Amino acid sequence: MPKPLIKTIYYCVIIISLLLNGAAAMAYPGFTCAYERDNNPPLDPQAESWFQQARILEKTRGVKDWKKIVSLYEQAIAKDHWKAMHNLAGLYRTGWPGRPGVEQDTGKMLDLYERMVKLKVPLGYYNWSVITERGKGVLKSERMAASYLFQAAQLGSPLAQVQIGQYFAYALPRHKQDDDMAERYYRCAGAQEDSDAILKTASFYDTAKDNKPRSLFYYQRAASLGNSTGFNYLIGVFKPIPRPIHNFGYKPDEKLCALYSNLSKQLDEDPRLLFPNLMKDHPLPPHPTQGFDAEHPDRRPEL
């Protein structure tokens, strides 16, 4: 996280704290765990059908019909389908040789992100925090980036929540770091359905808290949502000798290693796969020294 943004977030935290709690408050805003799904606008069924058709075409191997993909996204966007707005904006943000109709177009990207904000989509606020931080097509502003980031987190954006968690856990000087506040943001993000945010939550418990079983709990949760990195960690943790770097101190387990390897291969063949019963059907064994959770060895982790 760039130093100017760290400083700006720090001042935003103070300002928000004063507004919420009065002048004598600590330099932290009151924390409320919000979930993205509770604040996202409802999706029109016909628009969702067009969106899914576009996603299937986009994931097709080989030559893709980009004009058809863009057309389907635009049809969905006409009915305020915010996911289609996000995906199409992503195509315009980067552009790609050989994608007729989706050449890089910063203006179209900004228009779509602005529509998301007008619809009060949490991801839209997060997108604006990113582009204002980088000055991508707009005036670069660390203060505006921090403001949008907090708004996104308050609306439940898991990506914003993990970034603020990172601020409390790593970005501040050591004597000002607050792992308790960081954990609140990380756990809130980890309870949602965004595998990237869940992976960052897993990393937080590994590095900042040295809580190996809870970290692996989140890696398994990411795997259940079809995330290959989650499976890579699970395979590595239980792989027999020679052990990989991220063994986490668990005992080798050939059966578990084979299970996760098989599921990972299925995911390679069909990236759309989800494994909703993975955590229920295959609960993690206790860690040899930390049990089911370093802070509560006899209690399995919960979201």
C-alpha positions in Angstrom: 0.0 0.0 0.0 1.6 3.4 -1.0 2.7 5.6 1.9 0.6 8.6 0.8 -2.5 6.4 0.8 -1.6 5.0 4.3 -1.3 8.6 5.6 -4.6 9.6 4.0 -6.4 6.5 5.4 -5.1 7.4 8.8 -6.6 10.9 8.7 -9.9 9.5 7.3 -10.0 7.1 10.2 -9.6 10.0 12.6 -12.2 12.2 10.9 -14.8 9.4 10.6 -14.1 8.5 14.3 -14.8 12.0 15.4 -18.0 12.2 13.4 -19.2 8.9 14.8 -18.1 9.1 18.4 -17.3 12.7 19.3 -14.0 14.5 19.8 -12.8 12.3 22.7 -13.1 9.1 20.6 -10.1 6.8 19.7 -8.8 7.2 16.2 -10.8 4.2 14.9 -14.3 4.3 13.5 -17.0 2.2 15.1 -16.9 -1.2 13.3 -19.9 -2.8 11.7 -19.6 -5.9 9.7 -21.6 -5.4 6.5 -22.1 -8.0 3.8 -22.0 -7.1 0.1 -25.0 -9.4 -0.7 -27.2 -7.3 1.6 -26.5 -4.1 -0.3 -26.2 -5.2 -3.9 -29.1 -4.1 -6.1 -31.3 -7.0 -7.3 -30.6 -8.4 -10.7 -33.2 -8.6 -13.5 -33.7 -12.3 -14.5 -33.5 -11.6 -18.2 -30.4 -9.5 -17.7 -28.8 -12.3 -15.6 -29.5 -14.8 -18.4 -27.7 -12.5 -20.9 -24.8 -12.1 -18.4 -24.4 -15.8 -17.9 -24.4 -16.4 -21.7 -21.6 -13.8 -22.0 -19.6 -15.5 -19.2 -19.9 -18.9 -20.9 -18.7 -17.4 -24.2 -15.9 -15.6 -22.4 -14.7 -18.8 -20.8 -14.8 -20.8 -24.0 -11.4 -22.1 -25.1 -10.0 -21.0 -28.4 -11.3 -18.2 -30.6 -13.9 -16.1 -28.7 -16.8 -14.1 -30.3 -16.0 -10.8 -28.5 -18.6 -8.9 -30.4 -21.3 -11.2 -29.2 -19.8 -11.1 -25.6 -19.9 -7.3 -25.6 -23.4 -7.3 -27.1 -24.7 -9.6 -24.4 -23.1 -7.5 -21.6 -24.6 -4.3 -23.1 -28.1 -5.9 -23.2 -27.7 -6.8 -19.5 -26.3 -3.4 -18.7 -29.4 -1.8 -20.2 -31.3 -3.4 -17.4 -28.9 -2.2 -14.7 -27.0 -5.5 -14.4 -24.1 -4.3 -12.3 -22.0 -7.4 -12.7 -22.1 -6.9 -16.4 -21.0 -3.3 -15.9 -18.0 -4.5 -13.8 -17.0 -7.2 -16.3 -17.3 -5.0 -19.4 -15.4 -2.1 -17.6 -12.6 -4.6 -16.9 -12.3 -5.4 -20.6 -12.2 -1.7 -21.5 -9.7 -1.0 -18.7 -7.0 -3.3 -20.2 -8.0 -3.8 -23.8 -6.5 -6.8 -25.6 -5.1 -7.4 -29.1 -7.5 -9.6 -31.1 -10.5 -8.5 -29.1 -12.6 -6.5 -31.7 -15.0 -4.3 -30.0 -13.2 -4.3 -26.6 -10.2 -2.1 -27.3 -8.9 -0.1 -24.4 -11.3 2.7 -23.7 -10.8 4.6 -20.4 -13.9 6.8 -21.0 -16.2 3.8 -21.3 -14.6 2.2 -18.3 -15.3 5.3 -16.2 -18.9 5.6 -17.4 -19.6 2.0 -16.3 -17.9 2.5 -12.9 -19.9 5.7 -12.4 -23.2 3.8 -13.1 -22.2 1.3 -10.5 -21.7 4.0 -7.9 -25.0 5.6 -8.8 -26.7 2.2 -8.1 -24.8 2.1 -4.8 -23.0 -1.1 -5.7 -20.3 -1.8 -3.1 -17.9 -3.0 -5.8 -18.5 0.2 -7.7 -17.2 2.3 -4.7 -14.2 0.0 -4.5 -13.5 0.4 -8.2 -13.5 4.1 -7.8 -11.1 3.9 -4.9 -8.7 2.0 -7.1 -8.8 4.4 -10.1 -8.6 7.5 -8.0 -5.6 6.1 -6.1 -3.9 5.4 -9.4 -5.2 8.4 -11.3 -6.5 6.2 -14.1 -8.5 8.5 -16.3 -9.3 10.8 -13.4 -7.4 13.2 -11.2 -5.3 11.3 -8.8 -6.5 11.8 -5.2 -5.4 9.8 -2.2 -8.1 11.5 -0.1 -10.8 10.5 -2.5 -9.4 7.0 -2.8 -9.5 6.6 1.0 -13.0 8.0 1.1 -14.3 5.6 -1.5 -12.5 2.7 0.1 -14.3 3.3 3.5 -17.6 3.7 1.8 -17.1 0.4 -0.1 -16.2 -1.3 3.2 -19.2 0.1 5.0 -21.4 -1.2 2.2 -19.8 -4.7 2.6 -17.1 -4.9 -0.1 -14.8 -7.7 1.0 -12.0 -6.3 -1.2 -12.2 -3.0 0.6 -12.5 -4.7 4.0 -9.3 -6.7 3.5 -7.4 -3.6 2.4 -8.4 -1.8 5.5 -7.5 -4.9 7.5 -4.1 -4.7 5.9 -3.8 -1.1 6.9 -4.4 -1.9 10.6 -2.2 -5.0 10.6 0.8 -4.0 8.5 0.8 -0.5 7.2 1.0 1.5 10.5 4.1 1.8 12.5 4.5 -1.2 14.7 3.6 0.6 17.9 0.3 1.7 16.3 -0.7 -1.5 14.7 -4.0 -3.0 15.8 -4.4 -6.7 15.1 -7.8 -6.8 16.8 -9.3 -4.2 14.5 -7.6 -5.8 11.5 -9.1 -9.2 12.5 -12.6 -7.7 12.6 -12.2 -6.5 9.0 -10.5 -9.7 7.8 -13.1 -12.0 9.4 -16.0 -10.0 7.9 -14.4 -10.2 4.5 -13.6 -13.9 5.0 -17.3 -14.7 5.7 -18.3 -13.5 2.2 -18.1 -15.2 -1.2 -15.0 -13.5 -2.7 -12.2 -16.0 -2.9 -9.5 -13.4 -3.3 -10.6 -11.7 -0.1 -10.7 -15.1 1.6 -7.2 -15.9 0.5 -6.0 -12.6 2.1 -7.8 -13.5 5.3 -6.0 -16.9 5.3 -2.7 -15.1 4.8 -3.4 -12.7 7.7 -4.0 -15.6 10.1 -0.8 -17.3 8.9 1.5 -14.4 9.1 0.1 -11.8 11.6 -1.6 -14.2 14.0 0.5 -17.4 13.5 -2.8 -19.3 13.7 -2.2 -22.2 11.3 -5.5 -24.1 11.7 -7.6 -21.0 11.2 -5.5 -20.0 8.2 -6.0 -23.4 6.6 -9.7 -23.1 7.4 -9.9 -20.1 5.1 -7.8 -21.8 2.4 -10.2 -24.6 2.5 -13.1 -22.1 2.2 -11.5 -20.6 -0.8 -11.1 -24.0 -2.4 -14.8 -24.7 -1.8 -15.5 -21.7 -3.9 -13.5 -23.1 -6.8 -10.2 -21.4 -6.0 -7.1 -23.2 -7.3 -4.7 -21.5 -4.8 -6.8 -22.8 -1.9 -6.4 -26.3 -3.3 -2.6 -25.8 -3.8 -2.3 -25.0 -0.1 -4.4 -27.9 1.0 -2.4 -30.3 -1.2 0.9 -28.9 0.1 -0.1 -29.1 3.7 -0.9 -32.8 3.6 1.6 -33.9 1.0 4.0 -36.6 2.1 7.8 -36.1 2.1 9.4 -34.1 0.5 7.3 -31.5 2.2 6.7 -28.1 0.4 7.4 -24.8 2.1 3.8 -24.2 3.3 3.4 -27.4 5.3 2.0 -25.5 8.3 3.2 -28.2 10.7 0.5 -30.7 9.9 1.2 -34.4 9.7 1.4 -35.8 6.1 -1.8 -37.5 5.0 -1.8 -39.3 1.7 -5.6 -39.7 1.6 -6.3 -36.0 2.1 -3.6 -35.1 -0.4 -5.2 -37.4 -2.9 -8.6 -36.0 -2.2 -7.6 -32.4 -2.8 -5.5 -33.3 -5.8 -8.4 -35.0 -7.4 -10.7 -32.1 -6.8 -8.1 -29.7 -8.1 -7.9 -31.7 -11.3 -11.6 -31.5 -11.7 -11.4 -27.7 -11.3 -8.7 -27.5 -13.9 -11.0 -29.3 -16.3 -14.0 -27.1 -15.5 -13.1 -23.7 -13.8 -16.8 -23.1 -13.1 -17.0 -25.9 -10.5 -17.8 -25.2 -6.9 -17.6 -27.6 -3.9 -20.2 -26.3 -1.5 -20.1 -29.3 0.8 -16.3 -29.6 1.0 -15.9 -28.1 4.5 -18.8 -30.1 5.9 -17.9 -33.4 4.3 -14.1 -33.1 4.9 -13.5 -31.1 8.1 -9.9 -30.3 8.7 -8.0 -32.4 11.3 -6.6 -30.7 14.4 -3.2 -29.2 14.2 -0.6 -31.1 16.2 0.1 -28.2 18.5 -2.6 -25.6 17.9 -5.6 -27.9 17.8 -8.6 -26.7 15.7 -7.8 -23.0 16.4 -4.7 -21.5 18.1 -6.9 -19.4 20.3 -9.6 -22.1 20.9 -7.8 -25.4 20.4 -11.0 -27.5 21.2 -13.3 -25.5 19.0 -13.6 -25.6 15.3 -13.3 -22.2 13.5 -16.4 -20.4 12.5 -17.0 -17.6 10.1 
